[in-house]
Amino acid sequence: MNTQRAKQTERHFSPTVTIRTRLGEALAQIEQRFLDGGTVLVAVLDVFGGLLTSLGGISDALREDEAAEATEELLSTAALIAALPAQQQDMRERFILIGDYGQALSNEVLAMEDTLRYLRTFAVTAKITGAGIADFAGFAEEIVERIQFATQEVKSFGERIRGLQALIDHARTGSDGLTRHDHAIPAIVEDLGRNANAIKNQRDSLAQLAAQVTGLATKVQNRLASTLSSLQIGDVTRQRLEHCQTALDIAEAHLATSAAHDLSTEDRERVILLVTQLVRDQLIAMSEEFRTECATIVRNLGAFSNDVTVLMDLQNSMLPTAGETTTRSAMGLVRESLETARTLVDGIEQSAGEAQRLSASVGGMVKDLVESVETIQIVRTDIQYMALNTNLRCSKLGEESRAINVVTNELRTFSARLDDVTDRALGHLRLLDEQAVGLSKSETGESGEGDPDLVARIEIALAHVTQAGDVLDGKLDDLQDKGQEIAIKVAKATAGLNFHEELTVILGDCVSLAAEAILAEPTCDGLEPLLSGISAEIFRTYTMKSERDIHCAIFGTAGAEAGEMQAPQAHHMTDDELFDDALF
């Protein structure tokens, strides 16, 4: 009978059935909508974490100390390259001097050959003149042999001088070919210096931009976290919708008990109207709070979208512009300069190898030539002593040795000429050796200590710059990927800016339905015993003060006090709990 009366009451108040249906729709919508929104925003938050990690990687790749060290190394390499033309000019001048000394030695060879021809002539004359005198034949024969030996030594000396000249001419030809690089070196040095400074400028610029992007990204990340926290309105609204449903259920349950079987139809209607009034007022307050909070979320999402647009524009300024390849970046330009320098310096060092070989060869050749000259000087001394002895013997023999005495005097006179010739030859050899030693200094620098192989040094610098450029390009590519991912996810997040509109309509319908069901404001008169139990049980379901205030405005505080005694203490949620609760 009671169940039948409840059904009759429910049929009579069919708006509550419709309200229940709409409240169910609202619950289904709010759970799905806010859960989807929270999931999207969490995904964006994760991508922002990746963006900040990527920015940290770029900052690591742009360490100021490493950039300064790289710049200093490049400028040092440029200074070494800049010194090449002066070194090459010094080497060319030494080649000219070596060639001049070699030619002078050739002239001295001719002078020695002329002198030896005269000596050979006098020796033969002495041999003929003293043919009838005892012991003179052996003396003349010995002088001829010594002169012949000296002649062979001079001939060998002359051949080695010609070999030296051929080596000098060959190396000099290679040295002359180096002049074609002279005009290119200043441009390369200028490019290296300019581009080395460009690396530092690019590093400073990117570091500043990275700091700005990081600051803005952190700001957007904080706004995003705040928006996620604001999504708790979805959970709050869900709870309050459930409380409205529960209130109707509690009222109907009490009306179905034996304590209410004596109630008239009108009293039953009044109980339902009072609870419907409570639901209406709760829905009105809830709808207003929902609209306010959702408007805040929408504003935050709009501002969030604008911030992301600014962030993406700022981030894109760190990337190569349209149509620009990474090879045209500062590091790319340095790579190009180093590659050009490597090709040029490699060509210079290959050509200069002739100078090094000449320097090494000349030292040994000069030593042999000096020995040859010293041998010739010994022969000249032997001839002079032999001639002097002959003169002394002739003075004892008297008139018959006068002719031989004249010849031997000529031998002594012409052999003395070899002194001047050989002394000049030794002087030229000493100067030639000095220039050859100077060639090695031209290759290793004036200090003579020797710098590292310039090609190898450029190779090392090129490897470092290439590696640093590749790392930075990789980091910037990763940053670009993160930026595109953020743009996509933010577009998806902001595409649902109207997520609350349909829910607002549903809540509005529930308020209208509840308002239409209440033709006149019902009173509690005569229903206090039953309403006290209903009010207390409904009051215990509340979790917010605003719900209790609305409840007390309709049912008073009597039932509220009974319900409050049994209600669990309200738990004050921390920010982290609110953040987690926003995701349901």
Secondary structure, DSSP 8 states (H G I E B T S, - for coil): -HHHHHHHHHHHTHHHHHHHHHHHHHHHHHHHHHHHHHHHHHHHHHHHHHHHHHHHHHHHHT-HHHHHHHHHHHHHHHHHHHTHHHHHHHHHHHHHHHHHHHHHHHHHHHHHHHHHHHHHHHHHHHHHHGGGSTTHHHHHHHHHHHHHHHHHHHHHHHHHHHHHHHHHHHHHHHHHHTHHHHTHHHHHHHHHHHHHHHHHHHHHHHHHHHHHHHHHHHHHHHHHHHHHHHTHHHHHHHHHHHHHHHHHHHHHHHHTSGGGTT--HHHHHHHHHHHHHHHHHHHHHHHHHHHHHHHHHHHHHHHHHHHHHHHHHHHHTTS--TT--GGGSHHHHHHHHHHHHHHHHHHHHHHHHHHHHHHHHHHHHHHHHHHHHHHHHHHHHHHHHHHHHHHHHHHHHGGGGHHHHHHHHHHHHHHHHHHHHHHHHHHHHHHHHHHHHHHHHHHH-TTSS----HHHHHHHHHHHHHHHHHHHHHHHHHHHHHHHHHHHHHHHHHTTTTTTHHHHHHHHHHHHHHHHH-SS----TT-HHHHHHHHHHHHTT--SHHHHHHHHHHH-SHHHHHHHHHS-------HHHHHHHTT-
